[in-house]
């Protein structure tokens, strides 16, 4: 449970090789990873990554429900409200978030992010 597998998704298609190629249906990939014993996923909606347009909450919830494993949200997180929304999904399997672009762009500070999710 110390290894997370990154799954980059465009719609319901796996995106590979710098998101320039498609590698089939995400659900089929998740089936294979589940069979291999994956215990944790980092899920990135590549259409939102680095865009600061908000995370794909539906995709994240669907992957967590489908696998029954913890999911780290990646892609699109733009503000503290996005983090608060993700924090309300812990009971649905969302265990964390990658906040690189928002943090680097100054949308919020790390202390602000930690305070926002602590209140949820």
Secondary structure, DSSP 8 states (H G I E B T S, - for coil): ----EEEEEETTEEEETTTTEEEEEHHHHHHHHHHTT--EEEEEETTTTTT-S---HHHHHHHHHHH-SEEEEES---SHHHHHHHHTTGGGTEEEE--HHHHHTTSS-HHHHHHHHH--
